[in-house]
Amino acid sequence: MKNVCKLLVLVLILSIFAGCAEAPEEFDINFASQGDGVADLDGIELLYRINLDSGNGGIGLSDNYLGYVLETEFSDLAMKRVKDLEEKYNFKLKMTTETADLVNMTAGGMKFSDIFLSPSFNYFSWCKTGLLTGISRLSDYIDYRDSEKWGSPQILESMFYKDDVYGLTPNAWPEQNYTSFGYPLVANVDLIMTNGAQNPRELVEAKTWTWDIFNTELDKNTIVEGSEVKSYGLVTSYPYFASMILLSNGAKFADVNADGELICGYYTDAGFRALEEIREVWYGAYKHTVSREEVYLSETVTSNFVNEMGTYAFLPTHFIFGVYGEVAMKLDNFAILPTPTGPDVDPDHVMSYHHTMYYAISFPITSDNVDAAALVVNEIYEPLPGYETKDDIKEYMSRNYFFDERDADAFFDLFENSYYNYDYTTGFKNREIPSQICTTEKAISELLEEQSTVVESCFTDYVEPTMEAYDVLFGE
């Protein structure tokens, strides 16, 4: 009975928060001046909670400073930045990596933090129940439209809800956002050359990197000795493969058509052709080129790839670079490639997708220092010394992570054209079509018809409330 009562209280409190979230919040604080136009924060302490997902590609829950591994160039630069700002504005930034629950602490009337760094997996529910402060209401301190600093609208979309954006990404800081998207096509170029096939970097450069060419290359790279396959053309997790082929023909899960209407791109002609292409590789003329040893768990797929079970793989970026980056650890000449293009897009079409931003900055609603926190965050996340421009960051990444400059170009093109796919928000209901196209042999038309109700509910419950924010925040 006590548990039931507690649950009812929690629901009531969250309902109150949700109601409060509908009304614009007013923040009115006049910082004291130090006499030179610099705000004086009067020695206040700001609590910065950092709860990073350990699957993000390198940062654990405790061994980081503002998301950077300790005792690295970037953690040192971040520490100096904070120290300088503490002296400049007369405040103290206290950081904790102790894991805590935003919902339960807020419902219990406890302060969670002034600033929060976390993945954006749960932002939709947090925003819906009013647990985070809308960034547009902090416009005196933060310009969310500054995409170089905070991310483009499509990068911020996982943090949209109705009339506001509730989080930011440290877009001007090196490394932090680059494990948030997927799923690049990675190639073992040395193995490809041994197999006598074409260098895919050259095919991309020549703008001939199409589905037909890719399928031919998968066939060339499937090496059979006797009755045994020595190496496959493709080792991959099927949801990633299918989703990327759909995107490679311009078929997004959630899109806006020429009339301004929200549509599911899987139901367009371009989407249908992409689904046919997926079937052709998975069950049709090229099924012999795909390894079937493991076709879902990306950790195992990555190990199979680096052990030369196959030449091509669609992989999460955090298995390419970083602590979990088995590809960079074990292969030298690996290429990062865009997905080969379909017939309905231009030859230079590039698109990837993300289901979260692993480094998302927010301001919990229970903070009593939200203005000061916004002021400080805006200053902290200015570009770091030596990495003031995108070219500086690209040069650093090229020098430290990539075998070929063309890989860096492909990687950044994929990142900058990353599209929010709603995976976690919908509980992966949106992924049913890309998954079932590889796990059943139903007719494509039948599969689309069966999933139409599920897709419609995803749009009503999740996509529409998210997409509303575009017009409010970025409309003319």
C-alpha positions in Angstrom: 0.0 0.0 0.0 2.9 2.4 0.8 4.4 1.8 -2.6 1.1 2.6 -4.3 0.8 5.8 -2.3 4.3 6.8 -3.2 3.6 6.1 -6.9 0.5 8.3 -6.7 2.4 11.1 -5.1 5.1 10.8 -7.8 2.5 10.9 -10.6 0.9 14.0 -8.9 4.2 15.8 -8.6 5.2 15.1 -12.2 1.7 16.2 -13.3 2.4 19.5 -11.5 5.7 19.8 -13.3 4.1 19.1 -16.6 1.5 21.8 -16.0 4.2 24.3 -15.0 6.1 23.5 -18.2 3.3 24.8 -20.3 3.7 28.4 -18.9 6.8 30.4 -19.9 9.3 30.7 -17.1 10.5 34.1 -16.1 14.1 34.4 -14.9 15.1 37.8 -13.4 18.5 38.1 -11.9 20.8 41.1 -11.8 24.3 39.9 -11.3 26.5 42.3 -9.3 29.3 43.9 -11.4 33.0 43.7 -10.6 33.4 47.2 -11.9 34.7 46.3 -15.3 31.5 45.0 -16.8 32.1 41.4 -15.7 29.4 39.8 -13.7 30.1 38.9 -10.1 28.4 35.6 -9.1 29.1 36.3 -5.4 30.9 33.0 -4.8 28.0 30.7 -5.5 28.5 27.0 -6.1 27.2 25.5 -9.3 26.7 21.7 -9.3 27.5 20.1 -12.6 26.4 16.4 -12.7 28.0 14.2 -15.4 26.3 10.9 -16.0 27.7 9.5 -19.3 26.6 6.2 -20.8 29.5 3.8 -20.7 28.6 2.6 -24.2 29.5 6.0 -25.7 32.9 4.9 -26.8 35.4 5.7 -24.1 34.2 7.7 -21.1 33.3 5.8 -18.0 31.1 7.2 -15.3 33.9 8.5 -13.1 37.2 8.9 -15.0 36.4 12.1 -16.9 36.5 15.8 -16.7 33.6 17.4 -18.6 33.5 14.3 -20.7 37.2 14.1 -21.5 39.4 11.2 -20.3 41.7 12.5 -17.5 45.3 13.4 -18.1 44.7 14.1 -21.8 45.3 17.3 -23.7 41.5 18.1 -23.8 40.9 17.4 -20.1 43.8 19.8 -19.3 42.4 22.5 -21.5 38.9 22.0 -20.0 40.3 22.2 -16.5 42.1 25.5 -17.3 39.0 26.9 -18.9 36.9 26.3 -15.8 39.6 27.6 -13.4 39.9 30.8 -15.4 36.2 31.3 -15.4 35.9 30.7 -11.7 38.3 33.5 -11.1 36.7 35.7 -13.7 33.1 35.4 -12.4 33.7 34.6 -8.7 32.0 31.2 -8.5 32.8 27.6 -7.9 32.0 24.7 -10.2 31.5 21.5 -8.3 31.4 18.4 -10.5 30.0 15.0 -9.6 29.8 11.8 -11.6 27.7 10.1 -9.0 24.8 8.4 -10.8 21.4 9.8 -9.8 17.8 9.7 -11.1 16.4 13.0 -12.4 12.8 11.9 -12.2 12.9 10.6 -8.6 15.0 13.4 -7.2 12.8 16.1 -8.8 9.6 14.4 -7.6 11.2 14.2 -4.1 11.8 18.0 -4.1 15.6 17.5 -4.2 18.0 19.5 -6.2 19.5 17.3 -9.0 22.0 19.7 -10.4 22.4 23.2 -11.9 23.9 21.7 -15.1 23.6 18.2 -16.4 25.7 16.3 -19.0 24.2 13.1 -20.2 23.0 11.2 -23.3 19.7 12.5 -24.7 18.0 9.1 -24.6 15.3 10.2 -22.2 14.8 13.8 -23.2 11.4 13.3 -24.7 9.9 12.0 -21.5 11.9 14.5 -19.4 10.7 17.4 -21.5 7.1 16.2 -21.6 7.0 16.1 -17.7 8.7 19.5 -17.4 11.9 18.4 -15.8 14.3 20.6 -17.9 14.4 24.3 -18.6 13.7 25.4 -22.2 16.9 26.8 -23.7 15.0 29.6 -25.6 14.1 31.0 -22.1 17.8 31.5 -21.4 18.4 33.6 -24.6 20.0 36.4 -22.6 22.9 34.0 -22.1 22.8 31.3 -24.8 22.1 31.6 -28.5 20.8 28.1 -29.4 20.8 29.2 -33.1 24.7 29.2 -33.0 25.0 25.9 -34.8 28.8 26.0 -34.8 28.8 26.1 -31.1 25.7 24.1 -30.1 24.8 22.0 -33.1 22.5 22.3 -36.1 18.7 21.9 -35.7 18.8 18.3 -37.0 21.6 17.5 -34.4 19.5 19.0 -31.7 16.2 17.4 -32.7 16.4 14.6 -30.1 16.1 17.4 -27.5 13.1 19.2 -29.1 9.7 19.1 -27.6 6.8 21.2 -28.8 7.8 24.8 -28.5 11.4 24.6 -27.3 14.8 22.8 -27.3 15.8 21.5 -23.9 19.5 20.6 -24.5 22.6 21.6 -26.3 25.6 19.7 -27.6 29.3 20.9 -27.2 29.6 21.1 -30.9 32.7 23.3 -30.9 34.7 20.9 -28.7 36.7 18.1 -30.3 35.7 14.4 -30.1 32.6 14.7 -27.9 29.9 14.5 -30.5 31.6 12.2 -33.0 30.5 8.9 -31.4 26.8 10.0 -31.5 26.0 9.0 -35.0 26.0 5.9 -37.1 26.6 3.9 -39.1 29.5 4.5 -41.4 30.4 1.8 -43.9 33.9 0.7 -42.9 36.2 -1.2 -45.4 39.3 -3.2 -44.8 41.3 -1.8 -47.7 44.3 -4.1 -47.4 42.0 -7.1 -47.6 40.2 -5.6 -50.5 43.5 -5.1 -52.4 44.5 -8.7 -51.6 41.2 -9.8 -53.1 41.9 -8.0 -56.3 38.8 -5.7 -55.9 38.6 -1.9 -56.4 39.6 0.6 -53.8 36.3 2.0 -52.5 37.9 5.4 -51.7 38.5 5.9 -55.5 34.9 4.9 -56.3 33.6 7.5 -53.9 35.9 10.1 -55.3 34.8 9.3 -58.8 31.1 9.6 -57.8 30.5 6.0 -59.0 29.8 4.6 -55.5 26.3 3.2 -56.3 24.3 0.2 -55.1 25.1 -1.7 -58.3 28.9 -1.1 -58.0 28.7 -2.0 -54.3 27.0 -5.3 -55.0 29.6 -6.1 -57.6 32.3 -5.4 -55.1 30.6 -7.5 -52.4 30.7 -10.4 -54.9 34.4 -9.8 -55.8 35.3 -9.8 -52.1 33.5 -13.0 -51.3 36.4 -15.5 -51.5 35.6 -19.2 -51.6 38.1 -22.0 -51.3 36.7 -25.4 -52.0 33.4 -25.5 -50.2 34.4 -23.0 -47.5 34.0 -19.2 -47.6 37.3 -17.7 -46.6 36.1 -14.1 -46.6 32.7 -12.5 -47.1 31.9 -9.2 -48.8 29.8 -8.0 -45.9 29.7 -8.6 -42.2 27.0 -6.4 -40.6 24.2 -5.9 -38.2 21.1 -6.0 -40.3 19.2 -3.1 -38.7 22.2 -0.8 -39.4 22.6 -2.1 -43.0 18.9 -1.8 -43.8 18.5 1.7 -42.2 21.6 3.0 -44.1 20.4 1.6 -47.4 17.1 3.4 -46.9 18.8 6.7 -46.1 21.1 6.2 -49.1 18.1 6.6 -51.4 16.8 9.6 -49.4 14.1 7.5 -47.5 14.0 8.9 -43.9 11.7 7.5 -41.3 10.3 11.0 -40.6 10.4 13.5 -43.4 8.6 16.6 -44.7 7.3 16.4 -48.3 7.1 19.2 -50.9 3.7 20.2 -49.5 5.1 20.6 -45.9 3.4 17.4 -44.7 5.0 15.0 -42.3 5.5 11.6 -44.0 7.3 8.3 -43.4 9.9 8.0 -46.2 9.6 4.2 -46.1 6.2 4.5 -47.9 7.6 6.6 -50.8 8.7 5.2 -54.2 12.3 5.8 -53.1 11.7 3.9 -49.9 10.1 1.0 -51.8 13.1 0.8 -54.1 15.5 0.9 -51.1 13.6 -2.0 -49.5 13.9 -4.0 -52.7 17.6 -3.4 -52.7 17.9 -4.6 -49.1 16.1 -7.8 -50.0 18.3 -8.3 -53.1 21.4 -8.3 -50.9 19.9 -10.1 -47.9 17.8 -12.8 -49.6 18.3 -12.4 -53.3 21.2 -12.5 -55.8 23.8 -11.4 -53.4 22.9 -13.3 -50.3 26.0 -15.4 -50.6 28.1 -12.3 -50.0 26.8 -11.7 -46.5 28.2 -13.5 -43.4 25.4 -15.1 -41.3 27.5 -16.0 -38.3 26.2 -12.9 -36.3 23.8 -10.5 -37.9 22.6 -8.4 -34.9 25.1 -7.9 -32.0 27.3 -5.1 -33.2 30.1 -6.0 -30.8 30.4 -9.5 -32.3 30.0 -8.1 -35.8 32.9 -5.7 -35.2 35.2 -8.5 -33.9 34.3 -10.6 -37.0 35.2 -7.7 -39.2 38.6 -7.0 -37.6 39.3 -10.7 -37.8 38.9 -10.5 -41.6 35.8 -12.5 -41.8 34.6 -9.9 -44.3 35.7 -6.7 -46.1 32.8 -4.3 -45.5 30.8 -3.6 -42.4 28.3 -0.9 -41.2 29.4 -0.1 -37.6 28.7 2.2 -34.7 31.3 4.9 -34.6 32.2 4.1 -31.0 33.5 0.7 -32.2 35.7 2.4 -34.7 37.5 4.9 -32.4 38.0 5.3 -28.7 38.3 2.8 -25.8 35.9 0.4 -27.6 37.4 1.2 -31.0 38.5 -2.3 -32.0 38.7 -1.3 -35.6 41.3 1.5 -35.0 43.2 -0.8 -32.6 43.5 -3.7 -34.9 43.4 -2.5 -38.5 45.7 0.0 -40.2 44.3 0.8 -43.6 40.6 1.0 -43.0 38.4 3.3 -44.9 35.4 5.3 -43.7 32.8 5.5 -46.5 29.4 6.9 -47.2 26.7 4.4 -48.1 26.6 3.7 -51.8 23.8 5.8 -53.4 20.5 4.6 -54.8 18.9 5.8 -58.1 16.7 8.5 -56.5 19.4 10.7 -55.2 22.4 12.7 -56.5 25.8 10.8 -56.7 27.2 13.0 -53.8 24.3 12.3 -51.5 25.4 11.5 -47.9 23.3 10.8 -44.9 23.6 9.0 -41.6 21.4 8.9 -38.5 21.6 9.1 -34.7 19.3 8.0 -31.9 20.8 10.2 -29.2 23.4 12.8 -28.6 25.8 11.1 -26.1 27.0 14.5 -24.8 23.9 16.6 -24.1 23.9 19.7 -21.8 20.7 20.6 -20.0 19.5 22.7 -17.0 17.3 20.8 -14.6 14.2 22.7 -13.5 15.0 22.4 -9.8 18.1 24.6 -10.1 17.8 27.9 -8.2 20.8 29.3 -10.2 19.7 28.6 -13.8 20.7 32.1 -15.0 24.2 31.8 -13.6 24.5 28.3 -14.9 23.5 29.4 -18.4 26.1 32.2 -18.3 28.8 29.9 -17.1 28.0 27.1 -19.7 28.0 29.6 -22.5 31.6 30.6 -21.5 32.8 27.1 -20.8 31.9 25.8 -24.2 33.7 28.4 -26.3 36.2 26.7 -28.6 39.2 25.4 -26.9 42.6 27.0 -27.5 44.2 25.6 -30.7 40.9 24.2 -31.9 39.0 27.4 -32.7 37.7 26.3 -36.1 36.2 23.2 -37.7 39.3 22.9 -39.8 41.4 22.8 -36.7 39.4 19.9 -35.3 39.3 18.1 -38.7 43.1 18.4 -39.0 43.5 17.0 -35.5 41.1 14.1 -36.2 42.8 13.4 -39.5 46.2 13.3 -37.9 45.2 11.0 -35.0 42.4 8.8 -36.3 42.3 8.4 -40.0 44.5 6.6 -42.5 43.6 8.8 -45.4 42.4 12.4 -45.7 39.4 11.1 -47.8 38.3 9.1 -44.7 38.1 12.3 -42.7 36.1 14.0 -45.4 33.6 11.1 -45.4 33.4 11.0 -41.7 32.6 14.7 -41.3 30.1 14.6 -44.1 28.3 11.8 -42.4 28.3 13.5 -39.1 27.1 16.8 -40.4 24.3 15.1 -42.3 23.2 13.0 -39.4 19.4 12.6 -39.0 17.4 11.8 -35.9 15.8 8.4 -36.2 13.6 8.2 -33.0 14.8 4.8 -32.1 14.8 5.1 -28.3 12.0 7.6 -28.1 9.6 5.2 -29.8 11.0 2.1 -28.1 12.4 1.0 -31.4 8.9 0.7 -33.0 10.2 2.9 -35.8 12.8 0.2 -36.6 10.3 -2.6 -37.3 10.3 -2.1 -41.1 14.2 -2.0 -41.5 14.4 -5.0 -39.2 11.7 -7.2 -40.6 12.9 -6.7 -44.2 15.9 -8.8 -43.2 14.2 -11.2 -40.8 11.1 -12.2 -42.7 10.4 -12.9 -46.4 7.0 -11.2 -46.4 6.2 -9.2 -49.5 7.3 -5.6 -49.1 3.8 -4.3 -49.7 2.5 -6.7 -47.0 5.1 -5.6 -44.5 4.4 -1.9 -45.1 0.7 -2.5 -44.7 1.1 -4.4 -41.5 3.3 -1.7 -40.0 1.2 1.3 -41.1 -0.7 1.6 -37.8 2.5 1.4 -35.8 4.1 4.1 -37.9 1.1 6.3 -37.6 1.1 6.0 -33.8 4.8 6.8 -33.7 4.1 10.0 -35.6 1.2 11.0 -33.5 2.9 10.3 -30.1 6.5 11.2 -30.8 7.3 12.8 -34.2 4.7 15.5 -34.3 5.4 16.9 -30.8 9.1 16.9 -31.7 8.8 18.5 -35.2 6.6 21.3 -33.9 9.7 22.9 -32.4 11.3 23.5 -35.8 8.7 26.2 -36.7 8.8 27.8 -33.3 12.5 27.9 -32.9 13.8 28.2 -36.5 10.8 29.4 -38.5 11.1 32.7 -40.3 
